[in-house]
């Protein structure tokens, strides 16, 4: 969030979890992320709460959608 708010103050950034490529998966999380409107969520709630993010990643453990 700091990097998004103050990009001029960031030279390098190291993340502890890299973004996943959800286009290759066919599980609930990948299907959900393809249809989600992130701008709408941010406009409604501001910064997305960590519980929401963590709960959404639990969707990866469910079986693939056929």
Z-matrix of the N, CA and C atoms (Angstrom, degrees):
N
C 1 1.442
C 2 1.528 1 109.53
N 3 1.317 2 116.51 1 -39.42
C 4 1.461 3 119.66 2 179.75
C 5 1.527 4 110.43 3 -60.46
N 6 1.326 5 116.46 4 -43.43
C 7 1.468 6 120.36 5 -179.69
C 8 1.521 7 111.10 6 -63.55
N 9 1.324 8 117.33 7 -36.24
C 10 1.460 9 120.27 8 178.66
C 11 1.519 10 111.47 9 -70.03
N 12 1.314 11 116.84 10 -36.15
C 13 1.460 12 120.83 11 -179.15
C 14 1.524 13 113.23 12 -79.78
N 15 1.329 14 117.31 13 -33.50
C 16 1.468 15 121.78 14 -175.36
C 17 1.531 16 111.32 15 -132.51
N 18 1.329 17 118.12 16 62.75
C 19 1.472 18 119.36 17 -176.73
C 20 1.533 19 113.23 18 -60.90
N 21 1.307 20 117.09 19 -26.77
C 22 1.467 21 119.77 20 179.96
C 23 1.529 22 112.57 21 -68.95
N 24 1.329 23 117.74 22 -16.97
C 25 1.464 24 121.88 23 -179.75
C 26 1.520 25 112.42 24 -95.08
N 27 1.322 26 117.80 25 -1.39
C 28 1.463 27 122.08 26 -175.88
C 29 1.522 28 110.17 27 -107.71
N 30 1.317 29 116.05 28 124.13
C 31 1.461 30 120.43 29 174.41
C 32 1.531 31 108.87 30 -98.80
N 33 1.330 32 117.48 31 -47.19
C 34 1.454 33 123.50 32 179.72
C 35 1.518 34 108.37 33 -136.00
N 36 1.322 35 115.99 34 155.47
C 37 1.460 36 120.28 35 175.84
C 38 1.527 37 108.45 36 -140.35
N 39 1.317 38 115.19 37 136.61
C 40 1.461 39 121.96 38 177.33
C 41 1.523 40 106.55 39 -119.11
N 42 1.325 41 116.28 40 127.44
C 43 1.458 42 119.78 41 179.76
C 44 1.522 43 109.94 42 -106.48
N 45 1.323 44 115.77 43 150.72
C 46 1.467 45 119.46 44 178.68
C 47 1.525 46 111.44 45 -89.23
N 48 1.313 47 116.71 46 -13.90
C 49 1.463 48 120.96 47 176.78
C 50 1.522 49 107.46 48 -140.83
N 51 1.303 50 115.96 49 119.65
C 52 1.459 51 119.26 50 -178.37
C 53 1.520 52 110.40 51 -82.19
N 54 1.312 53 117.39 52 153.46
C 55 1.469 54 119.88 53 178.11
C 56 1.527 55 111.15 54 -63.92
N 57 1.301 56 115.55 55 145.69
C 58 1.455 57 119.95 56 177.95
C 59 1.516 58 111.07 57 -95.55
N 60 1.300 59 116.07 58 157.39
C 61 1.462 60 121.54 59 175.68
C 62 1.523 61 107.54 60 -95.14
N 63 1.326 62 116.61 61 95.62
C 64 1.453 63 121.17 62 -175.34
C 65 1.524 64 112.27 63 -78.43
N 66 1.305 65 118.15 64 -5.48
C 67 1.458 66 119.56 65 -179.68
C 68 1.524 67 111.98 66 -73.97
N 69 1.334 68 117.77 67 -18.12
C 70 1.463 69 119.92 68 -178.63
C 71 1.521 70 112.64 69 -94.49
N 72 1.327 71 117.68 70 -13.02
C 73 1.458 72 121.55 71 179.88
C 74 1.518 73 110.96 72 -91.57
N 75 1.310 74 115.53 73 159.36
C 76 1.455 75 120.33 74 174.81
C 77 1.531 76 108.93 75 -132.36
N 78 1.349 77 115.37 76 46.22
C 79 1.453 78 119.65 77 177.89
C 80 1.525 79 108.90 78 -108.10
N 81 1.320 80 116.98 79 178.78
C 82 1.460 81 120.53 80 -176.15
C 83 1.520 82 113.21 81 -58.49
N 84 1.326 83 116.91 82 -39.97
C 85 1.467 84 119.48 83 -179.00
C 86 1.525 85 111.09 84 -64.95
N 87 1.330 86 117.75 85 -44.07
C 88 1.465 87 119.16 86 -178.38
C 89 1.522 88 111.28 87 -66.97
N 90 1.333 89 117.37 88 -38.79
C 91 1.466 90 120.60 89 177.68
C 92 1.525 91 109.82 90 -64.36
N 93 1.319 92 116.48 91 -42.91
C 94 1.464 93 122.05 92 -179.39
C 95 1.531 94 111.21 93 -64.89
N 96 1.344 95 117.33 94 -44.71
C 97 1.462 96 119.71 95 -177.36
C 98 1.529 97 112.50 96 -67.89
N 99 1.325 98 117.22 97 -25.50
C 100 1.465 99 119.45 98 178.00
C 101 1.526 100 111.84 99 -71.49
N 102 1.333 101 116.78 100 -23.53
C 103 1.463 102 119.38 101 -176.64
C 104 1.527 103 113.75 102 -109.31
N 105 1.318 104 117.60 103 -2.62
C 106 1.467 105 120.40 104 -176.20
C 107 1.532 106 110.81 105 -78.33
N 108 1.294 107 115.88 106 146.38
C 109 1.459 108 121.77 107 174.62
C 110 1.533 109 107.47 108 -106.46
N 111 1.330 110 116.12 109 92.66
C 112 1.465 111 121.62 110 -175.67
C 113 1.521 112 111.75 111 -61.11
N 114 1.323 113 117.72 112 -36.85
C 115 1.461 114 120.46 113 179.39
C 116 1.524 115 111.19 114 -61.85
N 117 1.319 116 116.51 115 -38.74
C 118 1.456 117 121.06 116 179.03
C 119 1.522 118 111.16 117 -65.14
N 120 1.328 119 116.93 118 -40.11
C 121 1.466 120 120.47 119 178.37
C 122 1.517 121 110.63 120 -65.09
N 123 1.328 122 116.78 121 -45.34
C 124 1.470 123 120.26 122 179.38
C 125 1.521 124 110.69 123 -65.00
N 126 1.329 125 117.80 124 -40.97
C 127 1.468 126 120.59 125 178.08
C 128 1.521 127 111.38 126 -62.87
N 129 1.316 128 116.90 127 -34.62
C 130 1.462 129 121.25 128 -177.65
C 131 1.520 130 112.18 129 -80.48
N 132 1.337 131 117.10 130 -46.00
C 133 1.462 132 120.67 131 -171.66
C 134 1.522 133 114.48 132 -109.92
N 135 1.316 134 118.50 133 -7.06
C 136 1.467 135 119.72 134 -173.31
C 137 1.518 136 107.83 135 79.71
N 138 1.303 137 117.31 136 -136.80
C 139 1.465 138 120.31 137 175.80
C 140 1.525 139 109.13 138 -69.06
N 141 1.306 140 116.36 139 134.62
C 142 1.449 141 121.23 140 -178.26
C 143 1.523 142 109.81 141 -70.00
N 144 1.313 143 116.12 142 131.56
C 145 1.460 144 122.44 143 -177.57
C 146 1.523 145 110.51 144 -67.02
N 147 1.326 146 117.17 145 144.21
C 148 1.458 147 121.22 146 -177.71
C 149 1.527 148 112.97 147 -61.12
N 150 1.324 149 117.94 148 -31.70
C 151 1.466 150 120.48 149 178.60
C 152 1.528 151 110.13 150 -63.54
N 153 1.321 152 117.24 151 -39.23
C 154 1.460 153 121.68 152 177.74
C 155 1.525 154 110.70 153 -63.11
N 156 1.318 155 116.58 154 -45.51
C 157 1.464 156 121.22 155 -179.73
C 158 1.526 157 110.33 156 -64.15
N 159 1.327 158 116.89 157 -48.72
C 160 1.464 159 119.79 158 -178.87
C 161 1.524 160 111.94 159 -63.15
N 162 1.310 161 117.01 160 -40.21
C 163 1.465 162 120.41 161 178.97
C 164 1.516 163 111.34 162 -63.96
N 165 1.325 164 116.32 163 -38.83
C 166 1.463 165 118.81 164 -179.09
C 167 1.527 166 111.09 165 -65.66
N 168 1.322 167 118.03 166 -34.75
C 169 1.462 168 119.90 167 -179.97
C 170 1.518 169 112.41 168 -72.16
N 171 1.328 170 117.68 169 -18.82
C 172 1.461 171 120.03 170 173.62
C 173 1.527 172 111.32 171 -65.80
N 174 1.329 173 117.60 172 -20.01
C 175 1.461 174 121.43 173 178.24
C 176 1.534 175 111.90 174 -63.59
N 177 1.324 176 117.75 175 -19.72
C 178 1.467 177 120.72 176 -179.32
C 179 1.517 178 112.16 177 -67.65
N 180 1.324 179 117.77 178 -20.09
C 181 1.468 180 119.57 179 -176.33
C 182 1.523 181 111.98 180 -83.20
N 183 1.321 182 118.37 181 -13.42
C 184 1.453 183 120.27 182 -179.49
C 185 1.522 184 110.64 183 -76.29
N 186 1.316 185 116.90 184 156.96
C 187 1.478 186 119.92 185 -177.80
C 188 1.530 187 112.17 186 -60.44
N 189 1.293 188 113.88 187 160.05
C 190 1.461 189 119.85 188 179.14
C 191 1.513 190 110.73 189 -66.77
N 192 1.326 191 115.53 190 148.35
C 193 1.447 192 121.86 191 177.45
C 194 1.519 193 108.59 192 -84.78
N 195 1.279 194 116.53 193 134.51
C 196 1.473 195 120.00 194 -177.30
C 197 1.492 196 110.85 195 -103.94
